[in-house]
Amino acid sequence: MDLYKRVVKLEYLYPGFKNKWVFSPGAFHTVICALRCLGRTIEGSGLDDAWQEADLYSSMTVSHILNGNHYNIAIEAHQLTLQALFDLWLEEFLEDHPVVRDTLEASVKQLTEACRDRTGVAEAHQAFLMEIESLNLEKQLQEFDANRKTDPMYKWARMYIATGDDTVTVPKGYIWEGNCHLYLASLEHLCKNFFAYSRLDYAQNIAEFIARMDAIKTSDPELWQSFTPTASLH
């Protein structure tokens, strides 16, 4: 972040540099900061104990995960935990909505058979998408969450899923796919955590970076359009 701040100052110190480049904070250190914030949210929640009880990680490794000191293991741990919690959440939703479950199972079975036989795959896939759209799953999932908003443990788990997903999406959008829009959306969601956990250097500069990028939409639409999923902020 220190390097980013120094580079941004060049535009003000040397007007000839202004509007020549688009500077971005480094994704790696941004994710490290986000991992430390995420570690604060789960410390003492029981997840850290579960990692040890399941013999996934030692107590020392868990400490490194919570502090964001080991990037690869921390990402792995959170991805594993996110998948487990998401599976439990989806399982609970489907048990509460048997009609949705039966409809999806029938559509998936039809699509699976088409893929196995290699006939009518496109038609089966289209039918599957139409079935999902007809179920209005997004609305049903939102109502499912709303009906459980008084349960503090449920609210915490959903918050962790949302924050964790944004954290692991930053390297996905920035490094692996070069997707500027995915990167910016993830940073915007993470900003509130930077403020909440007093990571003020990142809170201030990430928010300023998002504002600078957002201004490009109107100041230079052609440049903004160049930030396609195949474009990169490197």
C-alpha positions in Angstrom: 0.0 0.0 0.0 2.9 2.3 0.7 4.2 2.0 -2.9 0.7 2.7 -4.2 0.4 5.9 -2.2 3.8 7.0 -3.4 2.9 6.4 -7.1 -0.5 8.2 -6.8 1.3 11.2 -5.5 3.3 11.5 -8.7 0.2 12.7 -10.5 0.0 15.7 -8.2 3.7 16.4 -8.1 4.3 16.1 -11.8 1.2 17.1 -13.9 2.7 15.5 -17.0 1.9 12.1 -15.4 -1.8 12.9 -14.8 -4.2 10.6 -16.7 -1.5 8.6 -18.3 -1.8 5.5 -16.1 -4.4 3.7 -14.0 -2.7 2.8 -10.7 -4.1 -0.1 -8.5 -3.2 -1.3 -5.0 -1.4 -4.6 -5.0 -3.9 -7.5 -4.7 -1.6 -9.7 -2.6 -1.2 -7.3 0.4 -4.8 -6.3 0.1 -5.9 -9.9 0.5 -3.5 -10.3 3.4 -5.2 -7.4 5.1 -8.6 -8.9 4.3 -7.5 -12.2 5.7 -6.5 -10.6 9.0 -10.0 -8.9 9.2 -11.6 -12.3 8.4 -9.5 -13.9 11.1 -10.8 -11.4 13.6 -14.4 -12.3 12.8 -13.9 -16.0 13.5 -11.5 -15.9 16.4 -13.2 -17.6 19.3 -16.2 -18.5 17.2 -15.5 -22.2 17.3 -14.3 -22.5 13.7 -10.7 -22.2 14.8 -11.3 -25.0 17.3 -13.0 -27.1 14.7 -9.9 -26.9 12.4 -7.8 -28.3 15.2 -10.3 -30.9 16.4 -10.6 -32.2 12.8 -6.8 -32.5 12.6 -6.8 -30.1 9.7 -4.3 -27.7 11.2 -2.1 -27.4 14.2 -2.7 -24.7 16.8 0.3 -22.8 15.4 -1.0 -23.0 11.9 -4.4 -21.8 13.0 -2.7 -18.8 14.6 -1.0 -18.1 11.3 -4.4 -18.4 9.5 -6.1 -16.0 11.8 -3.3 -13.5 11.6 -3.0 -13.8 7.8 0.6 -14.7 8.1 0.4 -17.7 5.7 -1.4 -16.7 2.5 -1.8 -20.1 0.8 -2.9 -22.0 3.9 -5.3 -19.2 5.0 -6.9 -19.2 1.6 -7.2 -23.0 1.6 -8.7 -23.0 5.1 -11.3 -20.3 4.3 -12.2 -21.9 1.0 -12.7 -25.3 2.7 -14.8 -23.7 5.5 -16.9 -21.6 3.0 -17.7 -24.7 1.0 -18.7 -26.6 4.1 -21.0 -23.8 5.4 -22.4 -23.2 2.0 -23.3 -26.9 1.6 -25.0 -26.9 5.0 -26.9 -23.7 4.1 -28.1 -25.1 0.8 -29.0 -28.4 2.3 -31.1 -26.7 5.0 -32.8 -24.5 2.3 -33.7 -27.6 0.1 -35.1 -29.5 3.1 -37.3 -26.5 3.8 -38.4 -26.3 0.2 -39.1 -29.9 -1.0 -40.8 -28.7 -4.2 -37.6 -26.8 -5.2 -35.4 -29.8 -4.3 -37.5 -32.3 -6.4 -37.7 -29.9 -9.4 -33.9 -29.3 -9.4 -33.2 -33.1 -9.0 -35.4 -33.9 -12.0 -33.7 -31.2 -14.1 -30.2 -32.2 -13.1 -31.0 -35.9 -13.8 -32.2 -34.9 -17.3 -29.2 -32.8 -18.0 -26.8 -35.5 -16.7 -28.4 -38.2 -18.9 -28.1 -35.8 -21.9 -24.4 -35.3 -21.2 -23.8 -39.0 -20.7 -25.5 -39.9 -24.0 -24.1 -36.8 -25.7 -27.5 -36.1 -27.3 -29.7 -33.0 -26.7 -27.2 -31.4 -24.3 -28.0 -27.9 -25.4 -31.8 -28.5 -25.1 -31.4 -30.1 -21.7 -29.2 -27.2 -20.5 -31.7 -24.6 -21.7 -34.5 -26.5 -20.0 -32.5 -26.6 -16.8 -31.9 -22.8 -16.9 -35.6 -22.1 -17.6 -36.5 -24.3 -14.7 -34.2 -22.3 -12.3 -35.6 -19.1 -13.6 -39.2 -20.2 -13.1 -38.5 -21.2 -9.5 -37.3 -17.6 -8.8 -34.6 -19.0 -6.6 -33.0 -15.7 -5.7 -36.2 -14.4 -4.1 -36.7 -17.7 -2.3 -33.2 -17.7 -0.9 -33.6 -14.0 0.3 -36.8 -14.9 2.0 -35.1 -18.0 3.6 -32.4 -15.7 5.0 -34.9 -13.1 6.2 -36.9 -15.6 8.1 -33.8 -16.5 10.1 -32.4 -13.0 10.7 -33.2 -13.2 14.4 -30.8 -16.2 14.9 -27.4 -14.6 15.8 -25.4 -17.8 14.8 -27.1 -17.9 11.4 -26.5 -14.2 10.8 -22.8 -14.7 11.7 -22.5 -17.7 9.4 -24.0 -15.8 6.5 -21.8 -12.8 7.1 -18.8 -15.0 7.2 -19.8 -16.7 3.9 -20.3 -13.3 2.2 -17.1 -11.8 3.6 -15.0 -14.9 3.0 -16.3 -15.2 -0.6 -15.2 -11.6 -1.3 -11.8 -12.2 0.2 -11.0 -15.2 -1.9 -12.5 -13.5 -5.0 -10.0 -10.7 -5.0 -7.1 -12.8 -6.2 -9.5 -14.6 -8.6 -10.6 -11.3 -10.2 -7.2 -9.6 -10.2 -4.6 -12.3 -10.7 -6.3 -15.3 -12.3 -8.9 -13.7 -14.6 -7.7 -10.1 -14.8 -11.4 -9.2 -14.3 -11.5 -5.5 -13.3 -15.2 -5.4 -12.5 -15.0 -8.5 -10.2 -12.0 -7.0 -8.5 -13.7 -3.7 -7.8 -16.9 -5.3 -6.6 -15.0 -7.4 -4.1 -12.9 -4.5 -2.8 -16.1 -2.4 -2.3 -17.6 -5.1 -0.1 -14.4 -5.5 1.8 -14.0 -1.8 2.5 -16.4 -1.9 5.5 -14.3 -4.6 7.1 -11.2 -2.5 6.8 -13.0 0.3 8.6 -14.6 -2.0 11.2 -11.3 -3.5 12.2 -9.3 -0.3 12.1 -7.2 -1.1 9.0 -7.4 2.6 8.2 -4.6 2.7 5.7 -6.4 0.2 3.5 -9.9 1.6 4.3 -8.9 5.1 3.2 -6.9 4.2 0.1 -9.1 1.4 -1.2 -12.1 3.6 -1.0 -10.2 6.3 -2.8 -9.1 3.9 -5.5 -12.7 2.7 -6.0 -13.8 6.3 -6.3 -11.1 7.0 -8.9 -12.1 4.0 -10.9 -15.7 4.9 -10.7 -14.9 8.4 -12.0 -13.5 6.9 -15.2 -17.0 5.8 -16.2 -17.9 9.4 -17.0 -14.5 11.0 -17.6 -13.2 8.4 -20.0 -15.9 5.9 -21.1 -13.7 4.3 -23.8 -11.1 3.5 -21.2 -13.7 2.1 -18.8 -15.0 -0.2 -21.6 -11.5 -1.5 -22.0 -11.8 -3.1 -18.5 -13.4 -6.2 -19.8 -13.1 -9.6 -18.0 -9.9 -10.2 -20.1 -8.4 -6.8 -19.2 -5.9 -6.5 -16.4 -5.0 -3.9 -13.8 -1.3 -4.9 -13.6 
